[in-house]
Amino acid sequence: MVLLSFDIEEFDMPFEYGKDISFEDQIAISRAGTIAILDILDKYEIKATFFCTVTFAENIPDLIKRITETGHELASHGYYHSDFKPEHLLQSKLKLQELSGKEITGYRMARMMPVDEKEIEKAGYAYNTSINPTYLPGRYNNFNISRTHFIKDNVLQIPASVSPVVRFPLFWLSFHNLPLSIYKTLASWTYKKDKYLNIYFHPWEFTDLNDFERFGFPAYVRKNTGIKMIERMELLIAWMKRKNYPFGTFQAFIKNLAQ
């Protein structure tokens, strides 16, 4: 199964590059990208998982309704994107359930940062997908962690997909910067080995990020964003469908594991 997921959040990333961006623009940009994603998923008739912050969810009630009513899964990405306290784990779960009317069973930490698994269990989550089992300078070194799913503190851990052997990450930055043919080769190799893919993206990638003065992003972040990202995502999904890779939510994946 292909676990395609999107971390939908207030677009606060320009702050990391010394740029100011209003809260209204943070919401508007991520909103536009989320609509583009939902349109793609509708076009190809596939289901995905949306990890959403409470802050963003409160500002897009119509899109939360569209996500849940079209059969996608809503999961927690925390209360805020750039502020975390352990109590946010339960608070975000409860608030997202209130806003959506759906049970929230999964969690992904903002920026794939470490999170206490015991706190995840206490908050009542069935799974956590906050691990990128590779090395990313300045972020994390997770070569010692399993590439594939495992149980820790009674919670199913579903790391982001990395290739066998060299653990090359298949996350959003790789998708932007690798030739699509090479990304497909790595994805195919990983899928054949693991029998699933866990790849994640963000809504703002589907908007034009090339304004350096406004966002401050280096070339490797803004490459293939906006229309180019939409086109590449459609090419990837169409290729996977031709290979008969099934798409599904994390909840569907867990249900299959239990059978």
KOLMAR-889169 format. One record per residue (C-alpha): residue number from 1; y, z, x. Coordinates in Angstrom, 1 decimal. Layout:
BEGIN
{i NUM c2 Y c3 Z c1 X}
...
***
This chain:
BEGIN
{i 1 c2 0.0 c3 0.0 c1 0.0}
{i 2 c2 3.5 c3 -0.7 c1 1.1}
{i 3 c2 5.7 c3 2.4 c1 0.6}
{i 4 c2 9.2 c3 0.8 c1 0.5}
{i 5 c2 11.9 c3 3.4 c1 0.2}
{i 6 c2 15.6 c3 3.8 c1 0.2}
{i 7 c2 17.7 c3 6.8 c1 1.2}
{i 8 c2 20.6 c3 6.6 c1 -1.3}
{i 9 c2 23.4 c3 8.8 c1 -0.4}
{i 10 c2 27.2 c3 9.2 c1 0.0}
{i 11 c2 28.1 c3 6.7 c1 2.8}
{i 12 c2 29.4 c3 9.2 c1 5.3}
{i 13 c2 28.1 c3 7.4 c1 8.4}
{i 14 c2 31.5 c3 6.3 c1 9.6}
{i 15 c2 32.4 c3 9.9 c1 10.4}
{i 16 c2 29.7 c3 9.7 c1 13.2}
{i 17 c2 31.8 c3 7.0 c1 14.8}
{i 18 c2 35.2 c3 8.7 c1 14.5}
{i 19 c2 36.4 c3 6.9 c1 11.4}
{i 20 c2 37.7 c3 8.3 c1 8.1}
{i 21 c2 36.4 c3 7.1 c1 4.8}
{i 22 c2 37.4 c3 8.4 c1 1.4}
{i 23 c2 34.8 c3 10.0 c1 -0.9}
{i 24 c2 35.5 c3 7.2 c1 -3.5}
{i 25 c2 34.7 c3 4.5 c1 -0.9}
{i 26 c2 31.5 c3 6.4 c1 0.2}
{i 27 c2 30.3 c3 6.3 c1 -3.4}
{i 28 c2 31.4 c3 2.8 c1 -4.1}
{i 29 c2 29.8 c3 1.2 c1 -1.1}
{i 30 c2 26.4 c3 3.0 c1 -1.6}
{i 31 c2 26.6 c3 2.1 c1 -5.3}
{i 32 c2 27.1 c3 -1.6 c1 -4.6}
{i 33 c2 24.1 c3 -1.5 c1 -2.1}
{i 34 c2 21.9 c3 0.3 c1 -4.6}
{i 35 c2 22.6 c3 -2.3 c1 -7.2}
{i 36 c2 21.7 c3 -5.0 c1 -4.7}
{i 37 c2 18.4 c3 -3.2 c1 -3.9}
{i 38 c2 17.5 c3 -2.8 c1 -7.6}
{i 39 c2 18.2 c3 -6.4 c1 -8.3}
{i 40 c2 15.8 c3 -7.4 c1 -5.5}
{i 41 c2 13.1 c3 -5.1 c1 -6.7}
{i 42 c2 13.4 c3 -6.5 c1 -10.2}
{i 43 c2 13.3 c3 -10.1 c1 -9.0}
{i 44 c2 10.0 c3 -9.4 c1 -7.1}
{i 45 c2 8.6 c3 -7.0 c1 -9.7}
{i 46 c2 7.8 c3 -4.3 c1 -7.2}
{i 47 c2 8.2 c3 -0.5 c1 -7.3}
{i 48 c2 9.8 c3 1.7 c1 -4.7}
{i 49 c2 10.9 c3 5.2 c1 -4.0}
{i 50 c2 14.6 c3 6.3 c1 -3.9}
{i 51 c2 15.4 c3 9.5 c1 -1.9}
{i 52 c2 18.7 c3 10.6 c1 -3.4}
{i 53 c2 21.2 c3 13.3 c1 -2.6}
{i 54 c2 22.5 c3 15.3 c1 -5.5}
{i 55 c2 26.1 c3 14.4 c1 -4.6}
{i 56 c2 25.3 c3 10.7 c1 -4.9}
{i 57 c2 23.2 c3 11.1 c1 -8.0}
{i 58 c2 25.9 c3 13.0 c1 -9.9}
{i 59 c2 28.2 c3 10.0 c1 -9.3}
{i 60 c2 25.8 c3 7.2 c1 -10.4}
{i 61 c2 24.2 c3 8.4 c1 -13.7}
{i 62 c2 23.7 c3 4.8 c1 -14.9}
{i 63 c2 21.8 c3 3.9 c1 -11.7}
{i 64 c2 19.6 c3 7.0 c1 -11.8}
{i 65 c2 18.7 c3 6.0 c1 -15.4}
{i 66 c2 18.0 c3 2.4 c1 -14.2}
{i 67 c2 15.8 c3 3.7 c1 -11.3}
{i 68 c2 13.6 c3 5.9 c1 -13.5}
{i 69 c2 13.4 c3 3.6 c1 -16.5}
{i 70 c2 12.2 c3 0.7 c1 -14.4}
{i 71 c2 9.4 c3 2.7 c1 -13.0}
{i 72 c2 10.7 c3 3.6 c1 -9.5}
{i 73 c2 10.2 c3 7.1 c1 -8.1}
{i 74 c2 13.2 c3 9.4 c1 -7.6}
{i 75 c2 12.8 c3 12.0 c1 -4.8}
{i 76 c2 15.1 c3 14.4 c1 -3.0}
{i 77 c2 17.3 c3 13.6 c1 0.0}
{i 78 c2 19.0 c3 17.0 c1 -0.1}
{i 79 c2 22.0 c3 18.3 c1 -1.9}
{i 80 c2 24.6 c3 16.7 c1 0.5}
{i 81 c2 24.0 c3 14.2 c1 3.2}
{i 82 c2 25.8 c3 16.0 c1 6.0}
{i 83 c2 25.3 c3 19.6 c1 5.1}
{i 84 c2 22.0 c3 21.4 c1 4.9}
{i 85 c2 20.8 c3 25.0 c1 4.1}
{i 86 c2 17.2 c3 25.9 c1 3.3}
{i 87 c2 18.2 c3 26.9 c1 -0.3}
{i 88 c2 19.3 c3 23.2 c1 -0.8}
{i 89 c2 15.6 c3 22.3 c1 -0.9}
{i 90 c2 14.9 c3 23.9 c1 -4.2}
{i 91 c2 18.4 c3 23.4 c1 -5.5}
{i 92 c2 18.3 c3 19.7 c1 -5.0}
{i 93 c2 14.9 c3 19.4 c1 -6.6}
{i 94 c2 16.0 c3 21.3 c1 -9.7}
{i 95 c2 19.3 c3 19.4 c1 -10.0}
{i 96 c2 17.7 c3 16.0 c1 -9.6}
{i 97 c2 15.1 c3 16.9 c1 -12.2}
{i 98 c2 17.9 c3 17.9 c1 -14.6}
{i 99 c2 19.8 c3 14.7 c1 -13.9}
{i 100 c2 16.9 c3 12.4 c1 -14.2}
{i 101 c2 14.5 c3 14.1 c1 -16.6}
{i 102 c2 11.7 c3 13.4 c1 -14.1}
{i 103 c2 9.6 c3 15.6 c1 -11.9}
{i 104 c2 10.7 c3 15.5 c1 -8.3}
{i 105 c2 7.7 c3 15.8 c1 -5.9}
{i 106 c2 8.9 c3 14.4 c1 -2.6}
{i 107 c2 11.5 c3 15.2 c1 0.1}
{i 108 c2 13.1 c3 13.4 c1 3.0}
{i 109 c2 15.6 c3 15.2 c1 5.3}
{i 110 c2 18.8 c3 13.4 c1 6.0}
{i 111 c2 18.7 c3 11.5 c1 9.3}
{i 112 c2 15.0 c3 12.4 c1 9.5}
{i 113 c2 15.9 c3 15.7 c1 11.1}
{i 114 c2 13.4 c3 18.6 c1 11.4}
{i 115 c2 12.8 c3 20.7 c1 8.4}
{i 116 c2 10.7 c3 23.9 c1 8.0}
{i 117 c2 7.5 c3 22.9 c1 6.3}
{i 118 c2 7.0 c3 26.4 c1 4.9}
{i 119 c2 10.4 c3 26.1 c1 3.1}
{i 120 c2 9.3 c3 22.7 c1 1.8}
{i 121 c2 6.2 c3 24.3 c1 0.3}
{i 122 c2 8.2 c3 27.2 c1 -1.1}
{i 123 c2 10.5 c3 24.8 c1 -2.9}
{i 124 c2 7.5 c3 23.2 c1 -4.6}
{i 125 c2 7.3 c3 19.7 c1 -3.0}
{i 126 c2 4.0 c3 17.9 c1 -2.9}
{i 127 c2 5.0 c3 15.7 c1 0.1}
{i 128 c2 7.5 c3 15.4 c1 2.9}
{i 129 c2 8.4 c3 12.2 c1 4.7}
{i 130 c2 11.0 c3 13.4 c1 7.2}
{i 131 c2 9.2 c3 12.5 c1 10.4}
{i 132 c2 9.7 c3 9.4 c1 12.6}
{i 133 c2 6.8 c3 9.8 c1 15.0}
{i 134 c2 8.5 c3 8.0 c1 17.9}
{i 135 c2 11.2 c3 8.5 c1 20.5}
{i 136 c2 14.8 c3 7.8 c1 19.6}
{i 137 c2 17.3 c3 8.8 c1 22.3}
{i 138 c2 19.7 c3 11.5 c1 21.1}
{i 139 c2 17.7 c3 12.0 c1 17.8}
{i 140 c2 14.1 c3 13.0 c1 18.3}
{i 141 c2 11.0 c3 12.8 c1 20.5}
{i 142 c2 8.0 c3 13.0 c1 18.2}
{i 143 c2 5.3 c3 11.4 c1 20.3}
{i 144 c2 3.2 c3 14.5 c1 19.9}
{i 145 c2 3.0 c3 14.1 c1 16.1}
{i 146 c2 0.4 c3 12.1 c1 14.2}
{i 147 c2 1.4 c3 8.5 c1 13.4}
{i 148 c2 -0.3 c3 8.7 c1 10.0}
{i 149 c2 -0.4 c3 11.1 c1 7.1}
{i 150 c2 -1.6 c3 14.7 c1 7.6}
{i 151 c2 -1.4 c3 18.1 c1 5.9}
{i 152 c2 0.8 c3 20.9 c1 7.2}
{i 153 c2 1.5 c3 24.2 c1 5.5}
{i 154 c2 -0.1 c3 22.8 c1 2.3}
{i 155 c2 2.3 c3 19.9 c1 2.2}
{i 156 c2 1.3 c3 16.2 c1 2.7}
{i 157 c2 3.3 c3 14.8 c1 5.6}
{i 158 c2 3.8 c3 11.0 c1 5.5}
{i 159 c2 5.5 c3 9.9 c1 8.7}
{i 160 c2 7.6 c3 6.7 c1 8.8}
{i 161 c2 5.5 c3 3.8 c1 10.1}
{i 162 c2 5.4 c3 3.0 c1 13.8}
{i 163 c2 3.1 c3 0.5 c1 15.5}
{i 164 c2 -0.2 c3 1.6 c1 17.0}
{i 165 c2 -0.4 c3 2.3 c1 20.7}
{i 166 c2 3.3 c3 1.9 c1 21.7}
{i 167 c2 4.7 c3 3.6 c1 18.6}
{i 168 c2 7.4 c3 1.0 c1 18.1}
{i 169 c2 9.4 c3 2.2 c1 15.0}
{i 170 c2 9.5 c3 -0.1 c1 11.9}
{i 171 c2 12.6 c3 1.6 c1 10.5}
{i 172 c2 15.9 c3 0.1 c1 9.4}
{i 173 c2 17.4 c3 -0.5 c1 12.8}
{i 174 c2 14.4 c3 -2.4 c1 14.0}
{i 175 c2 14.5 c3 -4.6 c1 10.9}
{i 176 c2 18.2 c3 -5.5 c1 11.6}
{i 177 c2 17.8 c3 -6.3 c1 15.3}
{i 178 c2 14.3 c3 -7.8 c1 15.9}
{i 179 c2 13.7 c3 -11.4 c1 15.1}
{i 180 c2 12.0 c3 -11.4 c1 11.7}
{i 181 c2 8.9 c3 -13.0 c1 13.1}
{i 182 c2 8.4 c3 -10.1 c1 15.5}
{i 183 c2 9.0 c3 -7.5 c1 12.9}
{i 184 c2 6.4 c3 -9.2 c1 10.6}
{i 185 c2 3.9 c3 -9.2 c1 13.5}
{i 186 c2 4.4 c3 -5.4 c1 14.1}
{i 187 c2 4.3 c3 -4.7 c1 10.4}
{i 188 c2 1.0 c3 -6.7 c1 10.0}
{i 189 c2 -0.6 c3 -4.9 c1 13.0}
{i 190 c2 0.4 c3 -1.5 c1 11.6}
{i 191 c2 -0.7 c3 -2.3 c1 8.1}
{i 192 c2 -4.1 c3 -3.5 c1 9.2}
{i 193 c2 -4.6 c3 -0.4 c1 11.3}
{i 194 c2 -3.3 c3 2.3 c1 8.9}
{i 195 c2 -3.9 c3 0.6 c1 5.5}
{i 196 c2 -0.3 c3 1.4 c1 4.5}
{i 197 c2 3.3 c3 1.0 c1 5.6}
{i 198 c2 6.1 c3 3.5 c1 5.2}
{i 199 c2 9.4 c3 1.8 c1 5.8}
{i 200 c2 12.8 c3 2.9 c1 4.8}
{i 201 c2 16.4 c3 1.6 c1 4.4}
{i 202 c2 19.8 c3 2.6 c1 3.0}
{i 203 c2 22.0 c3 1.0 c1 0.3}
{i 204 c2 25.0 c3 0.5 c1 2.6}
{i 205 c2 22.9 c3 -1.9 c1 4.8}
{i 206 c2 23.1 c3 -4.3 c1 1.9}
{i 207 c2 26.9 c3 -4.4 c1 2.1}
{i 208 c2 29.1 c3 -6.0 c1 4.7}
{i 209 c2 29.6 c3 -3.5 c1 7.6}
{i 210 c2 31.3 c3 -5.9 c1 10.0}
{i 211 c2 34.8 c3 -4.4 c1 9.8}
{i 212 c2 34.8 c3 -2.5 c1 13.1}
{i 213 c2 38.3 c3 -1.1 c1 12.5}
{i 214 c2 37.2 c3 0.4 c1 9.2}
{i 215 c2 33.7 c3 1.6 c1 10.1}
{i 216 c2 33.5 c3 1.7 c1 13.9}
{i 217 c2 29.8 c3 0.6 c1 14.0}
{i 218 c2 28.4 c3 -0.9 c1 17.2}
{i 219 c2 26.8 c3 -4.3 c1 17.0}
{i 220 c2 23.3 c3 -3.1 c1 16.6}
{i 221 c2 24.2 c3 -1.2 c1 13.4}
{i 222 c2 26.3 c3 -3.9 c1 11.7}
{i 223 c2 24.0 c3 -6.8 c1 12.7}
{i 224 c2 22.4 c3 -8.6 c1 9.7}
{i 225 c2 24.1 c3 -6.5 c1 7.0}
{i 226 c2 25.4 c3 -7.5 c1 3.6}
{i 227 c2 24.2 c3 -11.0 c1 2.4}
{i 228 c2 22.1 c3 -11.4 c1 5.6}
{i 229 c2 20.3 c3 -8.1 c1 4.8}
{i 230 c2 19.6 c3 -9.2 c1 1.2}
{i 231 c2 18.2 c3 -12.5 c1 2.4}
{i 232 c2 16.0 c3 -10.8 c1 5.1}
{i 233 c2 14.7 c3 -8.2 c1 2.7}
{i 234 c2 13.7 c3 -11.0 c1 0.2}
{i 235 c2 12.0 c3 -12.9 c1 3.0}
{i 236 c2 10.1 c3 -9.8 c1 4.0}
{i 237 c2 9.0 c3 -8.9 c1 0.5}
{i 238 c2 8.0 c3 -12.5 c1 -0.3}
{i 239 c2 5.9 c3 -12.6 c1 2.9}
{i 240 c2 4.2 c3 -9.3 c1 2.1}
{i 241 c2 3.4 c3 -10.6 c1 -1.5}
{i 242 c2 1.8 c3 -13.8 c1 0.0}
{i 243 c2 -0.4 c3 -11.5 c1 2.1}
{i 244 c2 -1.3 c3 -9.6 c1 -1.1}
{i 245 c2 0.1 c3 -6.3 c1 0.2}
{i 246 c2 0.4 c3 -4.0 c1 -2.8}
{i 247 c2 3.7 c3 -2.1 c1 -3.3}
{i 248 c2 3.9 c3 1.3 c1 -4.8}
{i 249 c2 5.7 c3 4.6 c1 -4.9}
{i 250 c2 4.8 c3 7.7 c1 -2.9}
{i 251 c2 3.5 c3 9.3 c1 -6.0}
{i 252 c2 1.1 c3 6.4 c1 -6.6}
{i 253 c2 0.0 c3 6.5 c1 -2.9}
{i 254 c2 -0.8 c3 10.2 c1 -3.2}
{i 255 c2 -2.7 c3 9.6 c1 -6.4}
{i 256 c2 -4.8 c3 6.9 c1 -4.6}
{i 257 c2 -5.5 c3 9.3 c1 -1.7}
{i 258 c2 -6.9 c3 11.9 c1 -4.1}
{i 259 c2 -9.4 c3 9.4 c1 -5.6}
***
